[in-house]
Amino acid sequence: QVQLVESGGGLVQAGGSLRLSCAASGSILRINNMGWYRQAPGKSRELVAAITSGRSTNYADSVKGRFSISRDNAWKTVYLQMNSLKPEDTAVYYCNADILDSRWFQRDSWGQGTQVTVSS
């Protein structure tokens, strides 16, 4: 069984920083793309940032220059460093990973979500 567990969310004032982490566990052969999505109340889930196994990255325009995604392949972990946070960044943040498990089954896996709240 493959599992993604996020941590690092919380309440922060505008202009502050948070660092999200997401660790993958289970019978994993390979992790391809990893990413972070977010969903605000009443809105659709949107891509925030993504990183390939080769560490190429892409970001939503709204977070460019403020957020940074990175990964540690040895620890099967992806991070999202969020700086200069704004109230509009308030959302539930979800980790996503494209995982090949030990049964050679390719799966699109999701974490349970972590709340980020930015106060003005």
N, C-alpha and C positions, 0 to 999 in steps of 0.2 A: 504494500500500500504506500502510495506517495502522498506526502503532506507538505503544505507550505504554511509556515507560522510567522506572522508579522509581529513586530514590536516597535515601540518608539513613538506612537501617537500621543496626543495630549492637547492641553490648552496652552496657548502662547499669545502674547500680545503682538499686534501688528509691528512688523520690523524685526521680529525675533526669528529664531532658527529652531529647526527640529531635524532629527535624523531618524529615518525609518530603516528598519532591517527586516529581511525576510529570509528565513532559512528553510531549505528543502531537506526532507528526510525520507527514508524508505529505500526500497530496492531500485536504485537509480543507476542506469548505465551512462546516460549523457543528458546534459541540460543544454538546450540550444538557446533560443532567445528568452530573455527575461525582461520583465517590465513592471511598471506601476500604472495603475488606472485609478481614477477617482470618480465618485458619484456624490453630487450634492443633492439635497432634498428637492424633489420635483424635477430633477434633470437626469439626462441619460448618462450612463457611464462613459467616461472619456479617457483616452490615452494621455498620460502625463509624460512618461519617458520610457524608452526601451533601450536595451543593450544586447548586442549579439554575442555569440561565444567568442568572437574575435575582438570584442570590446568596441565595436562601432556603436555610436549612440545617435538617438534622435529624440527631440523634445517637442512638446506642444508649444506653439508660439507664446502662449500666455505665461510660460515658466522659463523660457530661454533667458540665460544670464542670471537666474536666481536659483534654479535647482540643478543638481548634479547627480547622475546615476553612475554607480560603479558595481563591480561584482568581484567576488572571491571564489574562483572555481574550486579551489581545494576544500573550502568550507561550504560549498553549494549555497552561497548567500549573495543576495543582491541588496544594495543600499540605495537610499534616496536622501541626499543632503538637501534640505530646503532652507534657503536663506531669504531674508527680506520678505517674510511672509505677509500676505495681505488677507483681509477678511474674506475676499472672494476665493481664497484657497481652502476655505472650510469645506470639508467633505469627508466621506469615508474613503480611505485609500486601500486599494486592493493590490496584492502582489500577483503576478501572473508568470508562468513559466511553461515552456514547451519541453516536455520531458520524455525521454525514452527510458522505459522501465526494464527490469530484468527479464520480463517476458517478451521483450522486443515490441512492446505496445507503446505507440506514440500517443501521448495525452496532453491536452491543454489544461493545466492545473491552476487553481485559484486558491488564494488564502482566504481567511475568514473576514478580513477587513480590519482596519484600525482607524479610529476616529481622530481627525485633526480639526481643531477648532481655533480660529484666529480671531481674537477680540480687537475691536477698534479703539 
